[in-house]
């Protein structure tokens, strides 16, 4: 099997929103695989029958989000694989209760040493899908959503070469100094590479995640405005930024 480019996406939407069409030309003909981690199975009534104070968890209904992810991947001619790990919003603890009792609890402290420990079985399952030659892209965990943090830390356990991307929408409007401080907090001395790509292709793929567009932004127009600012659109050209801990 020839080397592939594998995009680790914490949830459906994360890698496509953050990288868009930027990796297509960079991949230089390699197969691009969208590997989504926290998109696992749940019984339909897990979300549909939640009491009123728990209905914020509905955004995580896996069956909707997986289909949107398939559509987004197809728009960009990516292959798609699913790890099927449970989304943090639906994760249960040993007592059978939800592990995170409120939306704010999903976002972790700035210090990585305070983040939850990785599940070794999850790391092993992801590594088993890769060849050593595969090039991996992982989130920088900007915003510190627990699943983004776990994905970032998992990537750093792999034997593969890893590049990093800035998580949209958390990275929207992030100043350069704040970004540098975040990289420092992760212990990353990273070189940046800027990729030019098609805005129209990025936009059309990003809009496939309709449930998240409406849940997080309220309207398609607001979503596109912020995404266009994030990727510095001029005409049909957009900018995708990636980081590597190795020299280019």
VOFI-607639 format. One record per residue (C-alpha): x, y, z. Coordinates in steps of 0.2 Angstrom, whole numbers, plus 5000, padded with zeros to 4 digits. Layout:
N
XYZ ...
This chain:
248
500050005000 500750174995 500850315008 499250405012 498750575020 497650535035 496650675042 496150645060 494550725064 493850725082 492050735076 491250745059 491550925053 493150965062 494450915049 493450975034 493051135042 494851165047 495751105032 494451115018 495151095001 496951145007 497650965007 497150914990 498650994980 499850964995 499550774995 500250764977 499150624971 499150524987 497550454993 496750565007 495850475021 494650565033 494750465049 493450525061 493650465079 492250515090 490750475080 490150315088 488550215088 487050265100 485350205101 484150335094 483250355110 484850405119 484650585111 482850585106 482150555124 483350675134 482450785147 482450965144 484051015154 485050885144 484450925126 486051015122 486750845119 485650825104 486950905093 487950745095 486650625087 487950515078 486850445064 486550625057 488350675059 489050525051 488050545035 488550735035 490350675036 490150555022 489450695011 490850815016 492150685012 491350644995 491350824990 493250834992 493550664985 494250595002 494050415007 493150405024 493450295039 492650295056 493350235073 491650245081 492250305098 490950395108 490750575108 491150665124 489350735125 488650555125 490050465135 489550375151 490550345166 490650185176 489050225185 488050245169 487950435171 488450555158 490350585160 490150775157 488650865166 488651025156 489351095139 490651195149 491351035156 491850975139 493251115138 494851075148 496151165157 497551245147 498851125155 499050965145 499550875160 497850905167 496950825152 496250645153 497350495150 497250415133 496450245131 497850135125 496650025115 496050175105 497850225101 498150045096 496650035085 497150195076 498950145074 498349975067 497450065052 499050155047 500650115039 502250195045 502350285029 500650375031 500650555034 499450605048 498550775051 497950815069 497050955077 498051085088 496651065101 496351255101 494851285112 495351125122 493751025118 494050865127 493950755111 495050875102 496350865116 496250675115 496450675097 497950785098 498750675111 498350515102 499250585086 500850615096 500850435101 500950375083 502550325074 501950425059 502550595054 501150715060 500650885054 499450995064 497951105059 497051245068 495351195074 493951295067 492851375074 493951385090 495351465080 494351595072 495051765077 496451695086 497951815087 499651765082 500351785100 498951685107 499251545094 501151545099 500751535117 499651385113 500951295104 502151325118 500951255130 500851095120 502751085119 502751105100 504151195091 503251205074 503551275057 502151345048 501651305030 500351405020 499351315007 498251404994 496751314988 494951334981 493651424992 492251364982 492751184985 493051215004 491351305006 490351174997 491151035008 490951135024 489051165021 488750975021 488750985040 487151075041 486651015058 488251095065 488151255055 486351285062 486751225080 488351325082 488151475071 486251495069 486251525050 487251475035 487751665031 488551685048 489451525047 490151565029 490651745035 491751675049 492451535039 492951655025 493751765038 494651615045 495351555028 495751735022 494651715006 495051824991 494051784976 494051594974 495751574984 495751525002 497251495014 497551345023 498851345037 499751185043 501151155056 502551035057 503850995070 505050945057 505951065045 505051085028 
